[in-house]
Amino acid sequence: MMATAMHDQSSAQSGRDGWASRVLVREMWATLAIIAMWVAVLFVGVYGGDATFQSVDSSSSTIPSGVLVALFAAIGTGSVAKRVFGRTSE
């Protein structure tokens, strides 16, 4: 009787450990962060305006603001990927 009670408790705890271990995985959160960055690039590319730069000699340059956001998203993606998915030399 005691062995079955112990077995039931351990299976209930392992179910919670399995759920918690799936939710608290670093790789999952890193993947979601990278996806969020590139979804932001998508929305800025579709709905964002242009970045206009004026020079001292009255010339101007115009680029889509999505290009700037994509630059920072690429830097962020590389940083997150290196930190989470990079190899560790132990």
Helices and strands as residue ranges (DSSP letters): H 2-23, H 26-47, E 50-54, E 60-64, H 65-85
